[in-house]
Amino acid sequence: MKLLLDTQVLLWVAEDSDRLSAAVRNEITDPANELVFSAASFWEISIENALGREDFRVDSRQLRQGLLDNGYVELPITSKHAVSIDQLPPLHKIHSIESYSHKRLLRASRSLPPMRN
C-alpha cells in the first residue's frame, strides 16, 4: 500500500519521536508499504524556516536526502494537482494562507495519480 506521510509525521519519523503511535510505526516499518512524501511538505518546512521560528530548526535538504536514501518516494506535484484544488471539499481551522495553500496542495496531490492506482 502507498502511504503519503504528512509533514508532521515526516518530522516525527526523522527524529524517531515517541509521538508516533505503535500503529503508525508498524505501517511505516512494514516492507509491504511504499512510503511517499510530497513536495508540499517541504514547501511548508521551508516557509517555517523562512519565518525564523526559534522552535523550528529543520535542515530540509538533509531531511529530503535522508528520506530518499531510506527508500521513501517523492510524489511529484504538477500543475494538474494545482488546478484541482478548487474541486476539493473545504478545509477547516486553517490559520494562515501558507498553511491553507500547503494543505490544499497536499490533499490534491494524493487525489490524482500516481497515489491513486
C-alpha positions in Angstrom: 0.0 0.0 0.0 1.2 3.5 -0.7 1.3 5.8 2.4 1.5 9.5 1.8 3.1 10.9 5.0 2.1 14.4 6.0 4.7 17.0 7.2 4.3 16.3 10.9 4.7 12.5 10.5 7.8 13.1 8.3 9.3 15.2 11.0 8.5 12.7 13.8 9.9 9.8 11.7 13.1 11.8 11.1 13.6 12.4 14.8 12.3 8.9 15.8 9.7 10.7 18.1 7.7 9.0 20.7 4.7 10.8 19.3 4.4 8.2 16.6 1.8 5.7 17.7 2.6 2.0 17.6 0.1 1.6 14.7 1.8 4.3 12.7 5.3 2.8 13.4 4.0 -0.6 12.3 2.7 0.8 9.0 6.0 2.8 8.4 8.2 -0.3 9.1 6.0 -2.7 7.1 8.1 -3.5 4.0 4.9 -4.1 2.0 4.1 -0.4 2.2 5.6 2.2 -0.1 6.4 5.4 1.9 5.7 8.6 -0.1 6.3 12.2 0.7 5.2 15.3 -1.1 7.0 18.5 -2.2 4.1 20.3 -0.4 5.6 19.1 3.0 9.0 20.7 2.0 7.1 23.9 1.0 5.7 24.0 4.5 9.0 23.3 6.1 10.8 25.9 4.0 8.1 28.5 5.0 8.6 27.7 8.7 12.3 28.1 8.3 12.0 31.4 6.4 9.8 32.7 9.2 12.8 32.3 11.5 10.9 30.4 14.3 13.3 29.7 17.1 11.5 26.5 18.0 11.7 25.2 14.4 15.1 24.2 13.0 14.9 21.6 10.2 17.5 21.2 7.5 15.1 20.5 4.7 17.8 19.4 2.3 19.2 16.9 4.7 15.7 15.7 5.6 14.8 15.2 1.9 18.0 13.3 1.1 17.6 11.2 4.2 14.1 10.2 3.1 15.3 9.3 -0.4 18.3 7.4 1.0 15.9 5.3 3.1 13.7 4.3 0.3 10.9 6.9 0.5 9.4 8.1 -2.8 8.9 11.7 -3.7 5.5 12.4 -5.1 5.8 14.8 -8.0 3.4 17.8 -7.9 2.3 19.2 -11.2 0.0 22.0 -12.4 -2.7 19.3 -12.8 -2.6 19.0 -9.0 -2.7 22.8 -8.5 -5.7 23.3 -10.8 -7.7 20.5 -9.0 -7.5 22.4 -5.6 -10.7 24.3 -6.2 -12.6 20.9 -6.6 -11.7 19.7 -3.1 -14.0 19.9 -0.2 -13.4 22.9 2.2 -10.8 22.7 4.9 -11.5 23.9 8.5 -9.3 25.5 11.1 -6.7 26.9 8.7 -5.0 29.9 10.3 -2.8 31.3 7.5 -2.7 31.4 3.7 0.6 29.5 3.8 -0.9 26.7 5.8 -4.1 26.8 3.7 -2.2 26.6 0.4 0.0 23.8 1.6 -2.8 21.7 3.0 -4.8 22.1 -0.2 -1.8 21.1 -2.4 -1.1 18.1 -0.3 -4.7 17.0 -0.5 -4.8 17.5 -4.2 -1.5 15.6 -4.7 -2.9 12.5 -3.1 -6.2 12.6 -5.1 -4.5 12.2 -8.5 -2.1 9.5 -9.9 0.4 8.2 -9.0 -1.1 8.0 -5.5 -4.4 6.6 -6.9 -3.8 3.3 -8.5 
